[in-house]
Amino acid sequence: MKKPVLSLFFILYLTTVSFAAPCYGPRLPEKNKIAMGLQNYTVMKRYLKDNYGKLKSMQEFLLLSYGVFDWLSIDLKGGIGNIKQHPVDAC
């Protein structure tokens, strides 16, 4: 446990300038404002290699980002979904 912590401190010591990137896009929400978004990932039929069958997936996500300061935000991502893998024998 000591090596990773010491490595991190060493890297931070050598870094003179660093920038943070927001998780869900290029713009941060303004101070005391909330930004919301939705994401959807859908895979209808994905045939897998080497006779592993096929895959079907539907996932929905809600994204929330709260601007604590103009330069800092708290991000939250929650979701639900269904992923099914059908073996070759069940196809």
trRosetta pair geometry for C-beta under 8 A, 3 or more apart (Angstrom, degrees):
i j d omega theta_ij theta_ji phi_ij phi_ji
1 4 6.6 -58 -159 37 38 102
1 5 6.6 29 153 -12 69 114
2 5 6.0 -68 -152 43 33 107
2 6 5.8 26 159 -16 72 114
3 6 5.9 -59 -140 42 27 107
3 7 6.1 30 159 -22 64 109
4 7 5.6 -55 -144 37 30 114
4 8 6.3 33 156 -22 64 104
5 8 5.7 -53 -151 33 31 112
5 9 6.5 28 153 -15 64 105
6 9 5.7 -53 -147 39 34 110
6 10 6.2 37 153 -21 65 107
7 10 5.6 -55 -148 36 31 113
7 11 6.3 29 155 -18 66 105
8 11 5.8 -54 -147 36 30 109
8 12 6.3 27 155 -15 65 108
9 12 5.7 -56 -144 41 31 110
9 13 6.2 37 154 -25 64 107
10 13 5.6 -53 -148 32 29 115
10 14 6.6 23 155 -13 63 106
11 14 5.9 -60 -150 39 31 107
11 15 6.3 30 153 -23 66 109
12 15 5.7 -54 -142 34 33 112
15 18 5.3 28 159 -50 132 113
20 71 7.9 105 48 171 125 85
22 25 6.0 -27 100 68 123 56
22 26 6.9 135 47 -142 115 12
22 27 7.1 -44 32 79 158 19
22 28 5.2 -172 -76 -78 137 76
22 65 7.3 43 -169 -146 119 148
22 73 6.3 27 -124 44 108 129
22 75 7.4 135 -170 -62 80 133
23 65 7.5 -174 55 -98 100 119
23 75 4.4 -157 40 78 137 178
23 77 7.8 -120 136 -35 138 121
24 35 7.8 -178 90 106 124 122
24 37 6.3 -179 166 37 136 143
24 63 5.1 137 -126 -177 159 143
24 65 5.9 -144 47 -51 126 133
24 75 6.1 158 -5 -138 109 130
24 77 7.6 158 -70 -74 126 112
25 37 7.9 138 -28 -41 131 159
28 65 7.5 -135 -150 155 57 130
28 67 6.0 108 153 -108 93 102
28 70 7.1 113 96 177 130 45
28 71 7.1 106 61 -131 170 21
28 72 7.7 82 -160 43 147 7
28 73 4.9 -170 -153 -26 99 127
29 33 4.5 -145 168 90 108 97
29 34 6.4 7 -165 -131 165 10
29 35 4.2 -155 -75 -19 118 107
29 65 5.3 157 -12 112 120 100
29 66 6.7 -73 65 -152 143 17
29 67 3.7 -132 96 -40 88 109
29 73 5.7 107 35 -112 89 133
30 33 4.4 52 63 12 83 135
30 67 5.2 171 92 66 24 172
30 70 6.7 -13 -146 -109 56 76
31 67 5.1 -119 -94 128 22 115
31 68 7.3 -31 -133 116 71 22
31 69 5.7 -9 -103 -148 102 29
31 70 5.3 -46 -45 -57 100 67
32 67 6.4 -53 10 82 23 95
33 66 7.6 177 89 -149 37 53
33 67 5.0 21 49 27 76 123
34 64 6.5 -25 -166 -162 104 91
34 65 7.1 146 -159 77 55 49
34 66 5.3 -20 -102 -100 77 73
34 67 7.7 -139 -73 9 33 79
35 63 8.0 -24 114 119 85 97
35 64 7.5 146 80 -159 54 42
35 65 4.5 -13 59 61 100 103
35 67 7.7 71 -9 -33 98 96
36 62 7.3 -26 -162 -172 96 87
36 63 6.6 142 -163 83 46 67
36 64 5.8 -10 -105 -102 74 66
36 65 7.8 -166 -73 24 34 72
37 62 7.7 149 81 -163 48 45
37 63 4.1 -12 62 59 94 117
38 60 7.3 -25 -167 -167 97 86
38 61 6.9 146 -162 81 49 60
38 62 6.3 -22 -104 -105 68 56
38 63 7.1 -151 -69 16 20 89
39 59 8.0 -11 113 114 94 93
39 60 7.4 152 84 -160 58 40
39 61 4.1 -5 57 57 103 111
39 63 6.5 68 -14 -28 105 114
39 79 7.6 -52 68 -93 100 134
40 58 8.0 -21 -167 -164 89 73
40 59 7.1 157 -155 85 45 59
40 60 5.7 -7 -105 -107 76 67
40 61 7.5 -158 -68 23 36 76
41 57 6.7 -23 121 123 98 113
41 58 7.6 164 90 -152 61 30
41 59 4.4 2 56 55 100 107
41 61 7.9 40 -2 -8 96 109
41 81 7.6 -3 63 -117 99 141
42 57 6.9 179 -147 96 33 69
42 58 5.3 13 -113 -111 81 71
42 59 7.6 -160 -69 29 49 63
43 46 5.0 -21 173 -25 122 122
43 55 6.2 -1 117 113 135 97
43 56 6.4 -168 98 -145 83 33
43 57 4.2 36 40 43 105 97
43 58 7.9 -138 35 -61 59 48
44 56 6.6 -12 -176 -129 26 87
45 54 5.6 -19 -161 -175 78 135
45 55 7.9 128 -160 66 34 49
45 56 6.5 -13 -90 -86 48 89
46 54 6.2 146 73 -164 45 76
46 55 4.4 -28 65 60 105 97
46 56 7.5 173 19 -73 83 40
46 57 7.8 -8 10 8 126 102
47 53 7.8 -127 -143 138 60 29
47 54 5.1 -40 -97 -101 55 90
48 52 3.9 -60 106 73 131 108
48 53 6.0 21 36 65 115 49
48 54 6.5 -175 -1 -100 85 30
48 55 6.1 82 -48 -20 109 104
48 85 7.8 18 -21 -148 146 104
49 52 6.6 30 70 13 45 111
51 88 4.8 -11 -178 -57 87 149
52 85 7.6 -41 152 -175 96 118
52 87 7.3 -76 -177 -126 46 62
52 88 7.2 -163 160 -37 3 96
53 85 6.2 105 85 170 127 78
53 86 4.7 -153 171 96 129 60
53 87 4.4 -132 -51 -138 143 18
53 88 4.9 -132 -75 -50 77 51
53 90 7.0 18 -126 51 138 92
53 91 6.0 -173 -139 -54 88 110
54 85 7.6 180 92 -153 37 54
54 86 5.2 -2 57 54 80 104
54 91 6.5 94 8 -104 108 115
55 83 7.3 -13 -169 -170 97 88
55 84 7.2 159 -155 87 50 53
55 85 5.2 -17 -103 -105 78 74
55 86 7.6 -163 -76 19 30 73
56 83 7.5 165 88 -154 52 44
56 84 4.8 -6 60 60 97 100
56 86 7.4 38 -1 -13 104 106
57 81 6.9 16 -174 173 84 120
57 82 7.1 179 -145 92 47 55
57 83 4.5 5 -111 -112 94 78
57 84 7.4 -169 -73 26 54 60
58 81 5.9 -172 99 -151 53 80
58 82 5.3 11 54 51 90 91
59 79 6.0 42 177 156 91 136
59 80 7.4 -175 -148 97 59 38
59 81 3.3 -10 -107 -102 73 140
59 82 7.7 -164 -72 28 60 46
59 83 7.5 8 -59 -58 104 93
60 79 5.7 179 92 -153 49 94
60 80 5.7 -2 57 59 95 78
60 81 6.4 170 17 -76 60 79
61 77 5.8 -3 -173 -172 120 94
61 78 6.9 155 -152 83 69 33
61 79 3.7 -43 -97 -80 68 126
62 77 7.4 165 81 -150 48 47
62 78 5.4 -13 56 64 95 85
62 79 6.7 170 13 -80 64 66
63 75 7.4 -22 -167 -165 88 93
63 76 7.3 154 -157 84 43 57
63 77 5.4 -8 -106 -104 73 81
64 75 7.2 155 88 -156 55 47
64 76 4.4 -5 60 58 101 104
64 77 7.8 -168 27 -72 66 40
65 73 5.0 23 179 162 97 134
65 74 7.2 166 -153 80 52 44
65 75 4.9 -10 -104 -104 85 75
65 76 7.5 -169 -73 23 43 67
66 73 6.2 160 77 -161 40 80
66 74 4.9 -9 56 54 97 95
67 70 7.0 24 -176 -98 120 32
67 72 7.6 116 -161 84 57 52
67 73 5.0 -41 -98 -100 51 94
68 72 4.7 -42 63 101 109 102
68 73 6.3 174 8 -106 80 31
68 74 6.0 78 -39 -19 111 95
69 72 4.5 48 41 34 97 97
86 90 5.0 -127 -168 89 85 111
86 91 5.6 110 134 -81 120 71
87 90 5.0 83 58 13 79 102
87 91 7.4 -120 100 -29 42 83
88 91 5.8 -38 -154 0 36 118
